[in-house]
Structures are given as structure tokens and as C-alpha cells.
Amino acid sequence: MGDVTALSWEESRPDEPVTAPVVLTLFVPLDVLGEQARAYAEDGHAENTRRGYRADWQAFTRWCAARDLPGLPAAPTTLALYLTDQAEVLKVSTLQRRLAAIGQAHRLKGYASPTEDAALRAVWRGIRRTKGTAQVGKAALLTNDLRALMLVLPTTAIGVRDRAILLLGFAGAFRRSELVALDVADVQTTREGLIVTIRRSKTDQEGQGAKLGIPRGQHPGTCPVRALQAWFEVAGIDQGAIFRPITRHGLIQPGRLTDRSVARIVQRAAAAAGLDPAQFAGHSLRAGLATSAAMAGAEERDIMRQTRHKSVVVARRYIRDGSLFRNNAAATVGL
């Protein structure tokens, strides 16, 4: 029976009435079930998260190998030494992610995580207090910045595609992965604008899906609906991936852009507009919509509905930056 370890059945004789259907029970080997369970556990994270965890785990094991220390299982003292060494070259946020990756690697292999050790936690608290935990992210691409980018984009196929990516990414506060995952079937055009179906996202790993409204722009040059329609016409696509690679000769390729391509498109346009490309990334579109909306006086709940933030704390990082000069007490004293 190959991989089947046990087989049982009940059957009736030809001269007896059939009283029950045949029952066939297959027993899958436990080691196979164990591998499947581990695969499900790994799939509980987004692909970007899994990619980051793999890189973090490899960095830790290389560090251990160079010092002839076991990485799995790792002793809490080993991890404390690792954090102390890497705190001189890595940001606290990066170290935090590496701790998570190391802990997950141990748990998936059935070991106790060294990250739970009390002495290790004391070292980690000291590093956080000494180095600080404030995150320094990429700059938000605000409305005026976006207008400047539109003026420098070429009229080539690449320029038409990039215009659609930038305007749709901004208006929908899309994550990079969400933007490049869109198919033609996910977009419905209405009189008011676009209804976009997001089938899976960072905060919706089970694929329940969500619908998002993209209103028509007040100005033709920055209207995301017109920009997307123009791209459809140039690309001549009516199914499959919306945003696709283009060769330097202007040939539109099959397949789908990677999420990293979005960052390069933002940086390339920023450089052409005279902005510092190092200050921007793919996330600048999402942060830009939230910040710009807050500056324009949009309500917090409305911003969160468009950005699809599940956490008020995270959303307020953008909203707070956009509200710094609205109802500011210092503006009332006549300076």
C-alpha cells in the first residue's frame, strides 16, 4: 500500500443485503503529518515576513558558526552575546525582528525559545533603553510631491504604467504587495470611481478579501481612474495581472511586477522630480495618503477605513504627523 500504514474496511457478502457503505480509513504516517503541520505553521505568516525571517535566521546561524557556537538550540547566553554584538551595527527594530525569527525557528523544531529567558530579556531591555526604540521610516509622499512626480513621468508605456501605479497606490493607500497582486478582474469602474477588491493582504492572510473605493480625481493629471484606464489602453490587457514588467524597448511582458519594483518606481520618479530618492520607498505612497488626508482635516476613522489599518496606534503614527499644524496652540499666540 506504499505510504499507507494501516487499512481497514467493512464489506458485505453478495447474498446479504447491504446495510452500510464501504468504510475506508487511511492512516497517514505521523512524520508526514508533522511536516505538513510545520508547513501550515510557516504559511501562517505573509511571504514577506517568511522571507525576512529566513534571512534573519541565516544571519544568526552564520554568526554562531563563525564563533563555533550551536545555533539550534541556542543557549540564552549565546543570544545575549549576539544581541550585544549586533546592537553596535543594527537598529533596534531589526534586532526585534531577528529575535522573533530566532524564537520561531526554535519553536518550529520543538525547542524552548531562548528569547523567553529572564536574563536575556534583561539584556534586551537594556539595549532598547540605551539605543532607543523610535522608528525612522521613509518619508511620506505628500500630495504636492505626487503632483511634481506626475510632471516628470514620460509619455512612454513605462511612464503610463508608472503613473497608474503611483496614483492608484497613493489613492488606495496600498501596500506594495497588494498593489502588484491586483488583477484586471479585481477592478470595477463605476460613475463615482473604481471599486477595487483586495483579495489578500498583510492583515488578511486568510483571504477574506476587502473592497476599496478609489474616487475620481479633481484634476485630470492626478486622477487615478484616468491613469489606470490609460494604462489598460496602452497595455491592451483585459485579464490577468494589471501591472507588468516592460523592457527598455517598451515591450510589455507577461507576468507580474514584484513588490520591490514599486519602491524602485517611486525612487526613480522622485529622483526625476529633484527629490532625494533615498528618502522614499514603496511605503511612501501609503504613508503619504494617510498623512495628506490628516493635513486636509479628514477624520481618523475615515483615514483608517481607506488605509485598512487594524491598529489605531499604528494609524496614528501617520495621522499625528499630518495633524501637527492643525489646531496648533503655538499658532494662536501671535508670533
NUVEXLO-784307 format. One record per residue (C-alpha): residue number from 1; residue in three letters; chain; x, y, z. Coordinates in Angstrom, 3 decimals, m for minus. Layout:
// residues N
nr,rest,kette,x,y,z
NUM,ALA,A,X,Y,Z
...
This chain:
// residues 335
nr,rest,kette,x,y,z
1,MET,A,0.000,0.000,0.000
2,GLY,A,3.018,2.312,m0.313
3,ASP,A,2.919,5.084,2.292
4,VAL,A,m0.268,3.813,3.914
5,THR,A,0.485,2.298,7.315
6,ALA,A,m2.945,0.809,8.018
7,LEU,A,m6.082,m0.060,6.092
8,SER,A,m9.445,m1.269,7.357
9,TRP,A,m12.787,m1.905,5.727
10,GLU,A,m16.191,m3.474,6.145
11,GLU,A,m17.838,m5.303,3.266
12,SER,A,m20.972,m7.415,2.833
13,ARG,A,m21.313,m10.739,1.092
14,PRO,A,m23.076,m10.814,m2.273
15,ASP,A,m26.055,m12.741,m0.842
16,GLU,A,m26.580,m10.363,2.066
17,PRO,A,m28.361,m7.009,1.910
18,VAL,A,m26.117,m4.025,2.011
19,THR,A,m26.589,m2.310,5.355
20,ALA,A,m23.796,0.229,5.288
21,PRO,A,m21.453,1.799,2.739
22,VAL,A,m17.887,0.646,2.495
23,VAL,A,m15.728,2.478,5.044
24,LEU,A,m12.141,3.072,4.030
25,THR,A,m9.760,4.589,6.548
26,LEU,A,m6.274,5.717,5.578
27,PHE,A,m3.666,6.420,8.228
28,VAL,A,m1.038,8.901,7.115
29,PRO,A,2.390,8.392,8.715
30,LEU,A,2.974,10.690,11.677
31,ASP,A,6.221,12.045,10.274
32,VAL,A,4.364,13.139,7.120
33,LEU,A,1.689,14.797,9.241
34,GLY,A,4.422,16.528,11.219
35,GLU,A,5.929,18.007,8.046
36,GLN,A,2.502,19.165,6.893
37,ALA,A,1.844,20.780,10.279
38,ARG,A,5.154,22.643,10.112
39,ALA,A,4.300,23.833,6.608
40,TYR,A,0.945,25.145,7.833
41,ALA,A,2.702,26.916,10.708
42,GLU,A,5.081,28.624,8.289
43,ASP,A,2.201,29.615,5.998
44,GLY,A,0.629,31.451,8.923
45,HIS,A,2.901,34.377,8.040
46,ALA,A,2.916,36.553,4.945
47,GLU,A,5.516,35.731,2.276
48,ASN,A,7.464,38.935,3.005
49,THR,A,7.554,38.011,6.690
50,ARG,A,8.751,34.489,5.932
51,ARG,A,11.429,35.872,3.613
52,GLY,A,12.618,38.249,6.318
53,TYR,A,12.623,35.518,8.964
54,ARG,A,14.699,33.238,6.748
55,ALA,A,17.268,35.977,6.179
56,ASP,A,17.370,36.821,9.897
57,TRP,A,17.790,33.189,10.884
58,GLN,A,20.611,32.709,8.383
59,ALA,A,22.378,35.792,9.732
60,PHE,A,22.171,34.395,13.270
61,THR,A,23.396,30.913,12.328
62,ARG,A,26.329,32.382,10.376
63,TRP,A,27.283,34.440,13.425
64,CYS,A,27.132,31.318,15.589
65,ALA,A,29.136,29.207,13.124
66,ALA,A,31.891,31.821,12.963
67,ARG,A,32.257,31.524,16.749
68,ASP,A,31.792,27.763,16.957
69,LEU,A,28.571,28.119,18.941
70,PRO,A,25.464,25.979,18.411
71,GLY,A,22.621,27.920,16.833
72,LEU,A,19.884,25.327,17.280
73,PRO,A,19.186,25.029,20.058
74,ALA,A,20.923,28.218,21.093
75,ALA,A,21.703,28.971,24.709
76,PRO,A,20.266,32.209,26.127
77,THR,A,23.829,33.370,26.791
78,THR,A,24.646,32.904,23.095
79,LEU,A,21.688,35.037,22.128
80,ALA,A,22.635,37.694,24.686
81,LEU,A,26.140,37.884,23.208
82,TYR,A,24.678,38.074,19.709
83,LEU,A,22.380,40.963,20.607
84,THR,A,25.202,42.809,22.353
85,ASP,A,27.461,42.427,19.325
86,GLN,A,24.839,43.339,16.731
87,ALA,A,23.466,46.287,18.702
88,GLU,A,26.511,48.219,17.540
89,VAL,A,25.575,47.877,13.860
90,LEU,A,21.828,47.172,13.644
91,LYS,A,18.764,49.191,14.534
92,VAL,A,16.592,48.138,17.452
93,SER,A,13.718,47.366,15.081
94,THR,A,15.949,44.974,13.105
95,LEU,A,17.116,43.259,16.287
96,GLN,A,13.487,42.895,17.362
97,ARG,A,12.658,41.117,14.122
98,ARG,A,15.682,38.844,14.475
99,LEU,A,14.597,37.866,17.954
100,ALA,A,11.210,36.901,16.562
101,ALA,A,12.822,34.841,13.796
102,ILE,A,15.131,33.037,16.231
103,GLY,A,12.264,32.275,18.575
104,GLN,A,10.092,30.937,15.775
105,ALA,A,12.889,28.710,14.425
106,HIS,A,13.293,27.108,17.838
107,ARG,A,9.582,26.570,18.391
108,LEU,A,9.080,25.012,14.949
109,LYS,A,11.779,22.466,15.755
110,GLY,A,10.295,21.687,19.162
111,TYR,A,12.844,23.545,21.276
112,ALA,A,12.183,26.067,24.012
113,SER,A,12.858,29.561,22.716
114,PRO,A,15.912,31.235,24.284
115,THR,A,14.093,34.551,23.863
116,GLU,A,11.972,33.688,26.919
117,ASP,A,14.954,33.592,29.282
118,ALA,A,14.768,36.205,32.068
119,ALA,A,18.457,37.145,31.853
120,LEU,A,18.224,37.541,28.087
121,ARG,A,15.168,39.787,28.471
122,ALA,A,17.114,41.983,30.879
123,VAL,A,19.871,42.428,28.276
124,TRP,A,17.258,43.240,25.630
125,ARG,A,15.606,45.868,27.843
126,GLY,A,18.979,47.493,28.372
127,ILE,A,19.681,47.626,24.643
128,ARG,A,16.276,49.144,23.927
129,ARG,A,16.710,51.763,26.615
130,THR,A,20.239,52.643,25.525
131,LYS,A,19.661,52.692,21.795
132,GLY,A,16.096,53.970,21.803
133,THR,A,13.126,52.469,20.006
134,ALA,A,11.931,55.342,17.833
135,GLN,A,11.473,54.131,14.266
136,VAL,A,12.904,56.211,11.445
137,GLY,A,10.977,55.259,8.336
138,LYS,A,10.892,56.522,4.786
139,ALA,A,9.329,59.893,4.114
140,ALA,A,5.675,60.143,3.196
141,LEU,A,4.990,61.172,m0.390
142,LEU,A,2.539,64.045,0.047
143,THR,A,0.006,65.361,m2.465
144,ASN,A,2.258,68.161,m3.738
145,ASP,A,5.137,65.705,m4.096
146,LEU,A,2.917,63.401,m6.115
147,ARG,A,1.910,66.248,m8.430
148,ALA,A,5.600,67.002,m9.027
149,LEU,A,6.217,63.355,m9.918
150,MET,A,3.387,63.371,m12.459
151,LEU,A,5.026,66.263,m14.312
152,VAL,A,8.277,64.391,m14.952
153,LEU,A,6.922,60.998,m15.994
154,PRO,A,7.450,60.266,m19.698
155,THR,A,4.620,59.512,m22.120
156,THR,A,6.096,56.088,m22.923
157,ALA,A,4.499,52.797,m21.888
158,ILE,A,6.702,52.780,m18.806
159,GLY,A,5.609,56.299,m17.918
160,VAL,A,1.911,55.468,m18.370
161,ARG,A,2.274,52.368,m16.205
162,ASP,A,4.225,54.190,m13.511
163,ARG,A,1.644,56.993,m13.417
164,ALA,A,m1.101,54.436,m12.777
165,ILE,A,0.953,52.698,m10.086
166,LEU,A,1.768,55.921,m8.247
167,LEU,A,m1.733,57.414,m8.350
168,LEU,A,m3.595,54.189,m7.589
169,GLY,A,m1.083,53.244,m4.888
170,PHE,A,m1.496,56.651,m3.259
171,ALA,A,m5.303,56.942,m3.510
172,GLY,A,m5.819,53.399,m2.233
173,ALA,A,m3.061,53.555,0.400
174,PHE,A,m1.981,50.209,m0.973
175,ARG,A,0.798,48.111,0.433
176,ARG,A,3.307,47.151,m2.259
177,SER,A,2.254,43.508,m2.194
178,GLU,A,m1.419,44.451,m2.532
179,LEU,A,m0.761,46.719,m5.491
180,VAL,A,1.188,44.229,m7.597
181,ALA,A,m1.250,41.413,m6.721
182,LEU,A,m4.175,43.177,m8.418
183,ASP,A,m5.742,41.513,m11.452
184,VAL,A,m7.988,43.131,m14.066
185,ALA,A,m10.932,41.204,m12.600
186,ASP,A,m10.344,42.899,m9.237
187,VAL,A,m11.256,46.350,m10.582
188,GLN,A,m14.764,47.564,m11.375
189,THR,A,m15.309,51.015,m12.902
190,THR,A,m18.346,52.997,m11.738
191,ARG,A,m19.558,56.558,m12.185
192,GLU,A,m18.016,57.541,m8.832
193,GLY,A,m14.685,55.841,m9.429
194,LEU,A,m13.157,52.402,m9.009
195,ILE,A,m14.207,49.568,m6.724
196,VAL,A,m11.102,47.518,m6.063
197,THR,A,m11.228,44.069,m4.474
198,ILE,A,m8.180,43.273,m2.346
199,ARG,A,m8.186,39.501,m2.130
200,ARG,A,m5.391,39.110,0.404
201,SER,A,m3.260,41.470,2.443
202,LYS,A,m0.840,41.644,5.349
203,THR,A,m3.710,41.910,7.836
204,ASP,A,m5.910,39.432,5.956
205,GLN,A,m3.777,36.338,5.489
206,GLU,A,m6.831,34.061,5.377
207,GLY,A,m8.055,35.775,2.227
208,GLN,A,m11.436,37.034,3.375
209,GLY,A,m10.992,39.962,0.999
210,ALA,A,m11.997,43.610,1.178
211,LYS,A,m13.425,46.193,m1.201
212,LEU,A,m11.954,49.657,m1.506
213,GLY,A,m13.318,52.762,m3.207
214,ILE,A,m10.998,54.887,m5.357
215,PRO,A,m12.759,58.178,m6.173
216,ARG,A,m12.158,60.081,m9.384
217,GLY,A,m9.604,62.880,m9.064
218,GLN,A,m10.478,66.553,m9.271
219,HIS,A,m7.655,67.168,m11.758
220,PRO,A,m7.135,65.070,m14.920
221,GLY,A,m3.372,64.880,m14.398
222,THR,A,m3.688,63.281,m10.969
223,CYS,A,m6.866,61.227,m11.397
224,PRO,A,m6.148,57.574,m10.523
225,VAL,A,m9.161,56.370,m12.511
226,ARG,A,m7.997,58.062,m15.735
227,ALA,A,m4.434,56.893,m15.132
228,LEU,A,m5.481,53.255,m14.799
229,GLN,A,m7.740,53.429,m17.863
230,ALA,A,m4.874,54.927,m19.864
231,TRP,A,m2.626,52.037,m18.801
232,PHE,A,m5.241,49.469,m19.829
233,GLU,A,m5.443,51.081,m23.261
234,VAL,A,m1.675,51.201,m23.748
235,ALA,A,m1.088,47.690,m22.405
236,GLY,A,m4.045,46.152,m24.236
237,ILE,A,m4.787,43.780,m21.372
238,ASP,A,m8.213,42.604,m20.310
239,GLN,A,m7.324,39.834,m17.888
240,GLY,A,m4.576,38.701,m15.543
241,ALA,A,m2.077,40.886,m13.729
242,ILE,A,m2.602,44.637,m14.059
243,PHE,A,0.944,45.831,m13.517
244,ARG,A,3.530,44.038,m15.622
245,PRO,A,7.229,44.359,m16.466
246,ILE,A,8.236,46.409,m19.507
247,THR,A,11.509,46.083,m21.378
248,ARG,A,13.637,49.125,m22.118
249,HIS,A,12.359,48.871,m25.681
250,GLY,A,8.783,49.320,m24.468
251,LEU,A,7.662,45.700,m24.821
252,ILE,A,5.107,44.748,m22.168
253,GLN,A,5.941,41.359,m20.708
254,PRO,A,3.638,38.656,m19.362
255,GLY,A,3.682,38.023,m15.656
256,ARG,A,3.555,40.410,m12.742
257,LEU,A,5.736,43.112,m11.232
258,THR,A,7.390,42.275,m7.924
259,ASP,A,6.611,44.331,m4.852
260,ARG,A,10.197,45.599,m4.845
261,SER,A,9.600,47.118,m8.266
262,VAL,A,7.153,49.563,m6.683
263,ALA,A,9.904,51.005,m4.495
264,ARG,A,12.191,51.426,m7.497
265,ILE,A,9.422,53.172,m9.453
266,VAL,A,8.804,55.606,m6.578
267,GLN,A,12.509,56.341,m6.193
268,ARG,A,13.081,56.775,m9.925
269,ALA,A,10.225,59.270,m10.214
270,ALA,A,11.352,61.093,m7.063
271,ALA,A,14.864,61.496,m8.469
272,ALA,A,13.477,62.832,m11.766
273,ALA,A,11.433,65.399,m9.814
274,GLY,A,14.506,66.619,m7.936
275,LEU,A,13.701,64.875,m4.651
276,ASP,A,16.132,62.713,m2.701
277,PRO,A,15.251,59.162,m3.785
278,ALA,A,16.845,57.686,m0.658
279,GLN,A,14.087,59.303,1.407
280,PHE,A,11.298,57.402,m0.347
281,ALA,A,10.163,53.835,m0.907
282,GLY,A,7.049,51.918,m1.849
283,HIS,A,5.557,52.542,1.581
284,SER,A,5.779,56.296,0.942
285,LEU,A,2.565,56.088,m1.100
286,ARG,A,0.583,54.541,1.734
287,ALA,A,2.055,56.856,4.343
288,GLY,A,1.522,59.796,2.006
289,LEU,A,m2.222,59.258,1.670
290,ALA,A,m2.705,58.939,5.429
291,THR,A,m0.571,61.994,6.188
292,SER,A,m2.048,64.135,3.413
293,ALA,A,m5.592,63.221,4.432
294,ALA,A,m4.840,64.176,8.038
295,MET,A,m3.378,67.505,6.897
296,ALA,A,m6.580,68.130,4.918
297,GLY,A,m8.690,67.530,8.033
298,ALA,A,m10.036,64.049,7.313
299,GLU,A,m11.440,62.180,10.300
300,GLU,A,m9.355,59.435,11.845
301,ARG,A,m11.984,56.748,11.189
302,ASP,A,m12.191,57.738,7.514
303,ILE,A,m8.421,57.559,7.104
304,MET,A,m8.319,54.139,8.746
305,ARG,A,m11.113,52.878,6.500
306,GLN,A,m9.059,53.799,3.426
307,THR,A,m5.720,52.545,4.776
308,ARG,A,m7.357,49.453,6.308
309,HIS,A,m5.278,49.775,9.453
310,LYS,A,m6.417,47.390,12.167
311,SER,A,m4.455,49.190,14.859
312,VAL,A,m5.325,52.732,15.890
313,VAL,A,m1.831,53.090,17.359
314,VAL,A,m0.153,52.332,14.026
315,ALA,A,m2.549,54.532,12.047
316,ARG,A,m1.950,57.462,14.390
317,ARG,A,1.746,57.494,13.514
318,TYR,A,0.717,58.918,10.158
319,ILE,A,m2.294,60.873,11.357
320,ARG,A,m0.304,62.557,14.111
321,ASP,A,2.389,63.703,11.671
322,GLY,A,m0.259,65.126,9.392
323,SER,A,m2.008,66.934,12.233
324,LEU,A,0.989,68.668,13.780
325,PHE,A,m0.024,72.104,12.483
326,ARG,A,m3.806,71.732,12.686
327,ASN,A,m5.252,73.412,15.792
328,ASN,A,m1.694,74.048,16.944
329,ALA,A,m1.572,76.084,20.172
330,ALA,A,1.581,77.928,19.084
331,ALA,A,m0.282,79.327,16.079
332,THR,A,m2.748,81.149,18.321
333,VAL,A,m0.341,83.344,20.278
334,GLY,A,0.519,85.875,17.585
335,LEU,A,4.152,85.012,16.880
